[in-house]
Amino acid sequence: MTNLLTRLKNTVMADLNAALDQKEKQNPIALLNQYLRQCEQETEKVGKLVERQATLKDEFAKELAQAVELSEKRKYQAEIAFKAGETELHQFAAAEHQQYSERAERLKVSLVQVEGQLSELERKHQEMEHKLKDMNLRRMELMGRENITRANLRINQVVDSNSYSDKPSSRFQEIENYIDRLEHTVNSSFYRNTIDAQVAQLEKEMKIEESKSIS
């Protein structure tokens, strides 16, 4: 049963890796963007944990200050009760002083631990943000190079006649040849349609010149 599950797991992972490889071949930048979004989400989660740890540190500090304050207060009250001969009140205040003192000591230890953990979390979170920033910059560099590659490919397809061995000329050359043919056709049609008027005008001008010569 274990071997069957292992084989099944390996098969699923192989299919998943194959799908990812195919996706990477089709659009590597899109897959990179997906990975970076996941990194951004993880970085945001760590940032929230840092905030929670900072809040926890503040709560420990608040509890410590309160315990120290009450410890000092009960100590002072115990001394007053002792001087006044109030044995029962003295014992109660002394016991309270002891409890608050022990609590304050425990809170001091906890606060030091929380502060250390917070510093470590902040350092790691800062590292994650720097790495994420660096990866985004590298992505931008890759996108720039990919854009240049795609643009050059398009340019070569349109301009470079050697890109297509079965085409006698480039796309631009084909358009230029078409314009030349069209221009020749239009000009020929223009001259055919206006030749009668042009010849008549020439005859009229020649007759005028002849009449001037005779007179």
Secondary structure as GFF3:
##gff-version 3
##sequence-region A 1 215
A	DSSP	alpha_helix	2	26	.	.	.	ID=ss1
A	DSSP	alpha_helix	28	84	.	.	.	ID=ss2
A	DSSP	alpha_helix	87	159	.	.	.	ID=ss3
A	DSSP	three_ten_helix	161	163	.	.	.	ID=ss4
A	DSSP	alpha_helix	171	214	.	.	.	ID=ss5
###
